[in-house]
Amino acid sequence: MRLANSTVFHKFLLLFLMFLLPVIYATAQENSPYSRYGIGDLVPNHNISQRGMGGACIADTNQMLINTINPAALANIRRTIFDFAAEIDVRTLRSTTNPEKYTGANTIISYIQFNFPLTPKKWREKGNTWALNFGLQPISRINYKIQKNERKPLPPLSDSLVTIYEGNGGLNKFNIGTAMKFKNLRIGVSSGYAFGSKDFSTRLAFVNDSVVYYKSNTQSHVNFGGIFLNAGAQYQFKLNPKEDSIPRQQFLSLGAFVNFQQSMRAKQDMVQELFVYDESGDIVPLDTVKYNQSTKGTLVMPMTFGAGVNYSSWHWTAALDFQYSNWTAYRYFGSSDNVQNSWMLRGGVEYFPASITSYWKTVKYRIGGYYGTDYIKLNKSRPYFAATAGASFPLTPYNRLSGSDRDQVVLHVALEFGARGNNQSLGVKENITRIGLGLTVNSSWFMKRSYY
């Protein structure tokens, strides 16, 4: 019975392509003032499928997905997988002191990941596995432009001062990892190269009808990069070991991971200058007051670790994770920033009807959420929380999805409604809405066929 026929496939494929168009062509309109601190706004780095469950995935042993949090989970995969995702991030900034607000949107590629099985025949016969993974994904992004208007007393006059703070950049990583499974134990490591930039500028301009002041600009451009190392482990228990029927089997999995502290080499160019605007609004330098080129330094990223538990059966999956980051170890050219140690609690549930009576009973449905503290601290700690929902839609016929050795294509959708800060936060509260779409292609590439 071909429930997911070509008509269903074409509908979802059209939906996916329609989503990709704004990702490819849209111009970022986001304006997040807190991205000025630390390494900017952290980008959710979970698989889109797992985001629907609040991002709880440290102990997830799903064989059909690439786990981008715990490298040990890569050992569960026995087929070649291509995973791609993109998202729309809509933010509404609300002042905590007046009713003003600003809404902006940003579209980004969430990740591109590949996974390949490397299991030798003798390992496979013993139930052991080995896999290799590589990919590219963002870690953070910086994007803000803020104008501050104020009065400055300059005896015997008092003039208006306009200050414009602007920044862009972010951190990305190329990762390569490997994992092995020995009976119920899975271990994995992931390394690679993290790279990025921070471009900051502060422009000052006095406004006076009778006196002409020169405008000043202080601008810093920093490039940085370095090697990182992550490790993880998982252990799975079968809760009913005497049960042989797959639909009746139940499992409990424990997982843990650590992202080790990382030191990246950085190089900074800084200029302080006087300038004017031309007719098109571009900066035209008049005089350079100070210029430092290729100043060397380091950017230290903190250690992050987490642990989780996962229950799974034929119809239900439930997961709970805890994660902690030691941001007080963060250093930028030897200086700390407005950051603090942060933690996050994530949880979620998935339901799979697993029935061939209708297409919608072949879809996996998820709900979840998370709550914790933001790593940026200005005066007071800010809560960071969200409710999530999601689903996975098969794009191949159900009879080809009924086993781990089958090829399949799945479209994942995740929705996230959350906020950073509350009405007691200093300055601005951010309401966040994220819409993510991911495509997983699980295939038998590079595997020898046996004929009898």
Secondary structure, DSSP 4 states (H G I P E B T S, - for coil): --SS-HHHHHHHHHHHHHHHHHHHHPPP----GGGGSTT-EEPP-S-HHHHTTTT--TT---TTS--SS-GGGGGG--SEEEEEEEEEEEEEEEESSSS-EEEEEEEEEEEEEEEEE---HHHHHTT-EEEEEEEEEEEEEEEEEEEEEEEEEETTEEEEEEEEEEEEEEEEEEEEEEEEEETTEEEEEEEEEEEEEEEEEEEEEEE-SS----EEEEEEEEEEEEEEEEEEEEEEEESSTT---GGG--EEEEEEEEE--EEEEEEEEEEEEEEEE-TTS-EEEEEEEEEEEEEEEEEEEPPEEEEEEEEE-SSEEEEEEEEEE-GGG-EETTB--SB--EEEEEEEEEE----SSSGGGGSEEEEEEEEEE-SB-SSS--EEEEEEEEEEEE-S-GGGSSSTTS-EEEEEEEEEEEEE--TTSSSEEEEEEEEEEEEEEEE-TT------
